[in-house]
Amino acid sequence: MNYIDHATPGLLVTAVSYGLASTATAVNSDMTKGVIDRFKVMDVTCGAVLTGHVIVTTLR
């Protein structure tokens, strides 16, 4: 068997996990600092903050 068949899925899972961890840390930081509370007062959808963090992580 070719090792690429096993290495590629593992590397993809590792990359996605790394991205999810940094996104979760950023959202937690925003919630702790009160940024989310400020957005609740404004007319911002619930998923906008999470979507923004995911897009930034993907572009990074």
Phi and psi in degrees as GROMACS dihedral restraints (atoms count N, CA, C in turn):
[ dihedral_restraints ]
;  ai    aj    ak    al  type     phi  dphi    fc
    3     4     5     6     1   -84.4    20    10
    4     5     6     7     1   133.4    20    10
    6     7     8     9     1   -67.1    20    10
    7     8     9    10     1   -24.0    20    10
    9    10    11    12     1   -61.5    20    10
   10    11    12    13     1   -32.6    20    10
   12    13    14    15     1   -63.1    20    10
   13    14    15    16     1   -26.4    20    10
   15    16    17    18     1  -100.8    20    10
   16    17    18    19     1   -30.2    20    10
   18    19    20    21     1   -75.7    20    10
   19    20    21    22     1   -38.2    20    10
   21    22    23    24     1   -61.6    20    10
   22    23    24    25     1   -50.2    20    10
   24    25    26    27     1   -61.5    20    10
   25    26    27    28     1   -37.2    20    10
   27    28    29    30     1   -64.2    20    10
   28    29    30    31     1   -41.1    20    10
   30    31    32    33     1   -68.1    20    10
   31    32    33    34     1   -37.3    20    10
   33    34    35    36     1   -64.6    20    10
   34    35    36    37     1   -44.0    20    10
   36    37    38    39     1   -63.7    20    10
   37    38    39    40     1   -39.3    20    10
   39    40    41    42     1   -63.9    20    10
   40    41    42    43     1   -43.2    20    10
   42    43    44    45     1   -65.3    20    10
   43    44    45    46     1   -43.0    20    10
   45    46    47    48     1   -65.7    20    10
   46    47    48    49     1   -41.9    20    10
   48    49    50    51     1   -62.4    20    10
   49    50    51    52     1   -40.0    20    10
   51    52    53    54     1   -63.3    20    10
   52    53    54    55     1   -42.9    20    10
   54    55    56    57     1   -65.5    20    10
   55    56    57    58     1   -40.4    20    10
   57    58    59    60     1   -65.6    20    10
   58    59    60    61     1   -38.3    20    10
   60    61    62    63     1   -64.8    20    10
   61    62    63    64     1   -43.2    20    10
   63    64    65    66     1   -69.5    20    10
   64    65    66    67     1   -35.2    20    10
   66    67    68    69     1   -66.4    20    10
   67    68    69    70     1   -44.3    20    10
   69    70    71    72     1   -62.6    20    10
   70    71    72    73     1   -39.0    20    10
   72    73    74    75     1   -65.8    20    10
   73    74    75    76     1   -40.5    20    10
   75    76    77    78     1   -67.4    20    10
   76    77    78    79     1   -41.8    20    10
   78    79    80    81     1   -65.9    20    10
   79    80    81    82     1   -41.8    20    10
   81    82    83    84     1   -61.5    20    10
   82    83    84    85     1   -40.4    20    10
   84    85    86    87     1   -62.7    20    10
   85    86    87    88     1   -42.9    20    10
   87    88    89    90     1   -63.3    20    10
   88    89    90    91     1   -39.5    20    10
   90    91    92    93     1   -68.5    20    10
   91    92    93    94     1   -36.4    20    10
   93    94    95    96     1   -71.0    20    10
   94    95    96    97     1   -38.0    20    10
   96    97    98    99     1   -82.1    20    10
   97    98    99   100     1    -9.9    20    10
   99   100   101   102     1    94.1    20    10
  100   101   102   103     1     8.5    20    10
  102   103   104   105     1   -65.4    20    10
  103   104   105   106     1   -39.1    20    10
  105   106   107   108     1   -65.0    20    10
  106   107   108   109     1   -37.4    20    10
  108   109   110   111     1   -62.5    20    10
  109   110   111   112     1   -36.3    20    10
  111   112   113   114     1   -67.5    20    10
  112   113   114   115     1   -37.8    20    10
  114   115   116   117     1   -70.1    20    10
  115   116   117   118     1   -27.7    20    10
  117   118   119   120     1   -65.0    20    10
  118   119   120   121     1   -30.9    20    10
  120   121   122   123     1   -72.8    20    10
  121   122   123   124     1   -34.7    20    10
  123   124   125   126     1   -83.3    20    10
  124   125   126   127     1   170.0    20    10
  126   127   128   129     1   -87.7    20    10
  127   128   129   130     1    71.9    20    10
  129   130   131   132     1  -120.0    20    10
  130   131   132   133     1   135.4    20    10
  132   133   134   135     1   -67.6    20    10
  133   134   135   136     1   159.0    20    10
  135   136   137   138     1   -63.5    20    10
  136   137   138   139     1   -37.3    20    10
  138   139   140   141     1   -88.7    20    10
  139   140   141   142     1    -0.6    20    10
  141   142   143   144     1   -65.6    20    10
  142   143   144   145     1   -40.1    20    10
  144   145   146   147     1   -67.1    20    10
  145   146   147   148     1   -46.9    20    10
  147   148   149   150     1   -63.8    20    10
  148   149   150   151     1   -42.3    20    10
  150   151   152   153     1   -61.6    20    10
  151   152   153   154     1   -41.5    20    10
  153   154   155   156     1   -62.4    20    10
  154   155   156   157     1   -42.7    20    10
  156   157   158   159     1   -65.9    20    10
  157   158   159   160     1   -39.5    20    10
  159   160   161   162     1   -65.7    20    10
  160   161   162   163     1   -41.5    20    10
  162   163   164   165     1   -64.4    20    10
  163   164   165   166     1   -43.6    20    10
  165   166   167   168     1   -63.4    20    10
  166   167   168   169     1   -41.1    20    10
  168   169   170   171     1   -64.5    20    10
  169   170   171   172     1   -40.0    20    10
  171   172   173   174     1   -64.8    20    10
  172   173   174   175     1   -40.8    20    10
  174   175   176   177     1   -69.9    20    10
  175   176   177   178     1   -30.9    20    10
